[in-house]
Amino acid sequence: MVNGFLIIDKPVGLSSHDVVNRVRRILGTKKVGHTGTLDPFATGVLPVAVGEGTKAIQFLDEGQKEYLATIRLGVTTDTLDVTGTVLHECDATSIAQLSLLQSMSVLTGEISQLPPMYSAVKQGGQPLYKLARKGLEVERQPRRVLIHQFELLLFEPPVAEVRVLCSRGTYVRSLADDLGRLLGCGACLTTLRRSQSGPFRLDTACSLEQLADAVEQGRLAECLVTVEQALMHLQLCEVSIQELQPLRNGVLPRLSLVGTQPGLIQLRHERQLLAVAEMTADGQIELKRVFN
């Protein structure tokens, strides 16, 4: 049984669920899921959980994402990206780089962002994109997101290449749209590539073709991030051999927690992850998940 995470370099044109289905076929297993959805037109880091890795998704540290994006000034669409219907177009070749940088600075830090209509955000139990496809636009609640860095890599008017380091839940499409509004010319996203999702980076990712080759050649371990590696950010507590079976049965053992802070704790025995527990502010311990 394969357990852990595969960092897939998602190709353009596939949905995140399409990638999961491909991985299921390549590995011959059904217990596969993903975290951090990417739009079909986007590429890059898509963490795919396999086996026991699916239990660990909720404990991942995915607070920070990094994207490389191309923004086309002077064009707005209904989807906020190049895949949508053009709503407005104007000449933005005269936009000065200084004006662009000043607007990017306004959008750096903690900002309020409106989720796009073409998104999986649910309202009234229904994804917004389903309403958008019916031609409906509903009022959405803005969300607070954190843009750590909004860096201009290249500017050849009306096209800007940027790097965005942001919090989870940020829509780079909305960021591009907001940038266009500030500049007074409109803007949309033309390319989007995720280079980091939490601890997972593009330089350790593999394509679906590379994954298939690795499986065929018996090199799957080279592509796999173990559950233990994925949860390295959690506090560690060692469990004695006498406590193994009770813990596997869901019985929380007596733990030596001197110096442990409130929060999630990984329980291990000889480097093997057994469970994740949580210490509350008043020192109580709750078992969150047991791993096989």
N, C-alpha and C positions, 0 to 999 in steps of 0.2 A: 504494500500500500504506500502510495506517495503522499507525504505530508509536508506542508510548508507553503512557500509563496514563489510564484514565477513572476518575474518582472518583464512583462511583454511590451515591446515597442509596437504599439497599435498602429496599423496602417490606415491611411485615409480611406474613407468609404465604408468601413465596418463600424457597427455600433459596438458598445462595450459588451452587450449580450451576445453579439455575433462572435466576438473573441472567446468568450466563455464556452460557447458551443464548439468552436474549433479546438480548444484545449481539451474538452471532454473527449472528442473524437481521437485526438492525437494520443492521449494518455489511456483511453479506454476506461474512464471512470466518470461517474455522474456527480461525485461530491466535489464540485468546483463552483466558485463564486468570485466576484470581483468587488473592489472597493474604489471609490473615486471615479465616477462615471465621466467618460469623455464623449463629446459629440462625435457623430460619424465623420465630419469633415476635419476633426482634430487628429493629431498623431501624438506618439510619445508614450510616456510611462503610464502603464495600466497594471497595478498590482492584482494578480490573480491568485486566489487562495485555493489550495488543493487539500483534500482530506482533513486532517486535524487543523490545518490552517484556517478553514472556514470558521472554526470556533474562536479563533484569535482576532478576527477582523475588528470586533468591538473594542479591543484593547490596543490597537495600533496608535502610534503617535503620528497622526496625519495633519497636524495643525498648520504646517507650512507647505506651500506649493510654489513651484517655479515654472514660468511659462516663457517661451519665445514666441512672439506674435508679430504679424504684419498688419498694419492698419492703413486703410485707404481713406484719405481725407476727401471730402466733397461728395460722398455717396452714402445714402442711408437706405436700409432695407427693413422689411418687416421682421426678419429674424435676427437683425443686428450683425449678420455676417454675409459673406459672399454667396451663400446658398439661397438666400431669400429673394423676394421680389423687390426691385428697386422702387423706392418711394420718392426719392428726391436726388437730384444730381446737379452739381455746380462746379465751377472751375476753382480748385484750391491750390493751384500751382504757385500762387503768390504768398501763401502762408509762410511767415518768417520762422526760422528755427527758434529764435528767442521766444516768440509767442507760444510755440509748441511746448518748449521747456517750462515756461511759466504755468501753462495749463496743466501739464503733467505734475508739477509741484503741488498745485491745488488738490490734485487727486491722490496725493501721497499722504499716508498716515491713516487714522481711523476715519472712514467716510460712510455715508449712507448710500446704499445701492438698491435700486429697484430690480427685482428678478425679472428677466425678460419673459414675455408671453410664451415664446417657444422655449420652454424649460420644463423639467420634471417636477418642479415645485407644485405641491398640491394645494388646491383651494376648494373647500367644500367636498373634500375627498376625491377630487378629480384633478389629474395633472393639467397644468396650464396649457401645454402644447396641444392637448386634445380640444380645448376650447378655442385656441388660436386657429386650428385647422378648420373649425366651423365658422371662422370669420368673426369670432367674438373677442372682445378685449375687456377684461374685468379689472377692477381696482385691486392693486397689490400693495401689501405692506412692505415698506422699505426695510432693509436689513443693515445692521452695522457690520462692516468688514474692515480688515486691516490691510492696507497696502504698504508693506515694509519698504519696498523699493520699486520705482517705476523709472526705468533707465532707457534712454534713447541710444540705440546702437548704430542706426544709420538713418539719415533723412534725405531723401531725394523726392522733393515735392511732386505729386501729392501723396507719396508713400513713405510711411515711417516703420522702421523695424525696431521693436522694443523688447525689453526683458522685464517681466513682472514677478516679484516675489511677494506672495500674499497669503492671507489666512484661508483656511478651509471655508468653502461656501461662496467664494468670490467668483463672479462671472466676468471673465475678461472681455466678452462681447459687450456687456453693459459698460465696462470701463472704456472701451473704444467709443461707444455711443456717447457717453458723458463727455469724453474728450472732444468729440466733434461738436457737441452742443456748446461747450465753453469757447471753442474757436469760432463758432458761428457759421460753420460750413457743413456740419454733419460728418459722420465717419462710420465705417463698418470694418469688421475683421475679415481679412482675406486668407490668412493662415494662422494656425494655432498649434504649437508643439509643447507638450508638457515635458520638462526636463527633470523635474523632481516632484515626488509626492511623499512627504514625510521622510523616512529614512531611505526610500527607494529612489535611485538615480538612474538617469538614462545610460550612463557609461557601464552599468551592470545589466542592462536590459537585453533581451534577445527577441528576434522576430519570430513569427509563427513558423516560418520555414526553418530557421535555426533550431527551434524547439523540436520540430519533427525529425530533423537530422540527428539531434542529440539522443532522442529516444531510440531511433533506429540503430545508432552506433553504441548504445549502452552508456551514454555520457550525460544522462539526465541530471545527475548530482551536480554537474558544473553549472546548471541553470537555476538550481534550487536554493532559495533562502530558507533556512530552517525556521521553525516556529520560535525556537530559542533565540536565534539571531534577530528575528523581527521584533521580539519583545525585550530586547536588551535595555531599553529605557526604563523598565519597571524595576522597583526595588527587589532585592533577592533575599530569600530565606531558604536555608537548607533543611531538608526533612530527613529524619533518620530512617533506616531500613525497616525498623519495627512499625513505623507509621504508614508505610506504603499502601498496604492493603486497605486499612480503614479509610485512608484518603481517597483511594480509587472507588470506594463505596459511598463517598460523599460525606465522610465523617471528618470534621476539621481537627487536626492534631494539635497538641500543645506546641506552641511555637516560641522560640527565643527571639523576641522582637526588640531587643535593646537598641536604641538609636534609630528605630524605624519611624518614619514620618507617616501621617495620615495619607491614604491614597492606595493605589493598587500595588500588590506584591505578587511576585512570581514564586511559586513553591517548587523547588527542584530537589532531585536526589542524584548526585554524581552527574551533573550537567544535563540531566533529562528533565524537561518541564513536566510537572505533574498536575498543576492547577494554578489558577489565579484567584487570589483573595483580595479583600479590601479592608483596610483599617479606617474606621470612622474617626472623627475628631475627638470623640470621648474614649478612644482606645478599643472599641469593640471590633471583632474580626468577623467578616462575613465571606463565606466561600462563594465565588462568582461563577467559576467554570472549572470542571475537571477534564483533563485530557487523557486519552488512551495511550 
